[in-house]
Amino acid sequence: MGNDNLNSAKTARKDEFYTQLSDIEKELRHYRKHFEGKTVLCNCDDPFESAFFKYFVLNFNRLGLKKLIATCYSGSSIANKQLTLFDLFGGGEREKTTNKPYKAIVTTVYDKTGDGSVDMLDVAELFKSGENELTELKGNGDFRSPECVELLDEADIVATNPPFSLFREFVALLVQRQKNFVIIGSLNAIKYKEIFPLFMKNEMWLGYGFTRGDAYFHIPVKNVREFANGVYNPENGLVHFRNCAWFTNLDISRRHEEMILVKRYEPAVYPKYVNYDAIEVPKIADIPCDYAGLMGVPITFMDRYNPDQFEIVGMNWTVLADAELSDDIREHHNVARRLNFYLPIPDGHGNDYSRMYDRIVIRNRNPEAPKEG
């Protein structure tokens, strides 16, 4: 890898947030039909610590998996703290295995309960029989390295929590290799210029999400840094984020649930933007059922997006990039250089127009007929 990739890999190791098993179980129970006979790759996961790896081991037989693969970065803050290859097999110097990246390949998990599941076993037991494989990687375990990409090509589905700082690169690789995935990222990623087009083309969508939008992650003690008040809890080592989401391209029933629309369009209630031919809808619950034109809605709309019910036309910065603005708007606010929607309403600070937050532009595919009279 080049220096840029090596530097970003170092950054990623400081960007380690480990998902709780309970959150993985809540989300992935909706995807069971997709896993039968498939090879699953967890390519940002230390097999001895990852809850993703543990989930798929515990449910290996119930899901009918063909194979489970996990890899991790070298120098991971928690890699090898529980067990090393030396501990498993002996015959070598302990320091040679310290902070080395592993490749774990599981093809056999014995069902001792008879119900398709396994007990909360020690991960080491998976490899002592020799039926499954645990070896050191040649490189540093970066998901973009040739040996990890080779494993990616072998996989059918990727399930992991990639480093937030490398989310763009991670998704780009999955798209390039045409892989199915269910991964975790910041909800703000929807606005990334590399990510939003995937939503527009229905190549990516949101999963079921975290309870009330609250996500709690384990963080290695050595990576603890300054967080805002209430974000990090030193007693349990959990970091609390409110803007995390599950991203996937696997079809789920939630994606086809129709949003119930009860409001009707009234010009006085839904003002039009001064620099784009669309109406402002400040809340998802306020989307009118009978409006056939373009509407600007908050980003939270993506959590309810049904492609059979709505069309995504763009985002404010995509539709305004080449839009022609009136001389009046240019003179008052020089918004030619701002890719925001404006409403013809004073903002309370001496300006004639109010600048809006990011909006997604949508169209109702099947609007109801307006009421007569």
Secondary structure, DSSP 8 states (H G I E B T S, - for coil): --HHHHHHHHHHHTS--EE-HHHHHHHHGGGGGGTTT-EEEETT--TTT-HHHHHHHHTHHHHT-SEEEEE--TT-SSTTSS--HHHHH-SS-GGGTTT--EEEEE-----SSSSS---S--TTHHHHTSSSEEEE-SS---TTSHHHHHHHHH-SEEEE---GGGHHHHHHHHHHTT-EEEEEEEGGGGGSTTTHHHHHTTS-EE-S-SGGG-EEEE--GGG-----TTTEETTTTEEEESSEEEEE-S--GGGG------B---TTTS-B-SSSS-EE--SGGG-BTT--SEEEE-GGGGGT--TTTEEEEEEHHHHSTT----HHHHHHH-GGG----EESS--SSS-SSEE----EEEEESS-------
